[in-house]
Amino acid sequence: MADIEIKIDLDTRNDAFVDSMETEVYHILQTAVLNIDVNAVGNTVMQKLYDINGNHVGNIQTKITADKVDLMPDDEAMISG
């Protein structure tokens, strides 16, 4: 089982957020979540966030830790069928 810690820093003080802040925030967060690397156990990964116009508007940091790794016993792992 793994724990995922996510920190998001988002600056909404530019033109992309003027007409529809909710839509722009949704777009940015949806893209960010889809790009989380759940296989990066033991690492802290920082990615930049961009608005619809391509402007850097923040960062997302993910840290994935594994509390316990369930390994198969050698006799079960070697069974072929």
N, C-alpha and C positions, 0 to 999 in steps of 0.2 A: 504494500500500500504506500502511496506517495502523498505528500502534502504539497500544495501549490500556494505560494504567497505571491500576490499580484499588487503592484503599486503603479498607479497611473497619475501622471502630471499632465494636465491639459490646459492650455491658455486659449480662451475663447474671445480674445480681444482683437479679432481681425475681421475683414469683410466677409469671409466665408460663413460666419455665424450670424450676420445681421438679419437676413431674411427668414431663416429657419434654423435656429440653434438646435432644436431637437433632432431634426433630420441630419444635420452635419455631425453632431455628437454621436448619433446612432451609427452613421457610416464609418466614422473613425474607430469607434469601439468594436464594431463588427469586424472590421479589417484586422484590428489588433488581436482580437480573440482567435480568429482563424489562423493567425501566424504564430501562436504560442507553440513552442517545441516541447511537447510533453515527454520527449525522450532525453531531454537535457538534465537528467537527474544529477544532483550534486553541483550544478552550475547556476550562477545568476546571469540571466540574459537581459540585456538592455536593448530595446528597439525604439527607433524614432517614430513618432506619429505625424502624419501629414493630413492637411485638409484637402478638400476637393480641388483646390487651386495649386496643390503641390507645395504649399508652405509648411515648414516644420512648426508644429503647434504643441509639441509635448513629447513625452516618453512613456513607455510601458516597461516595467522591470518585473521579470518573473524569476522566482527562486523555487526550485523543485527539490524536495528532500525525500528520501526513502526511509521510512521508519523501520521497515522490515522487508527483506527480500526473501520470498519463498522459493527456494531452490528444490528441484526434484532430487530425491535420493538417487545415487548412482544406478541402483538396480532398476528403478523405474525409467530413468532416462535412456537406458541402453536397450529397452525392449523394442524390437522391430516386428512388424507383422505382416 
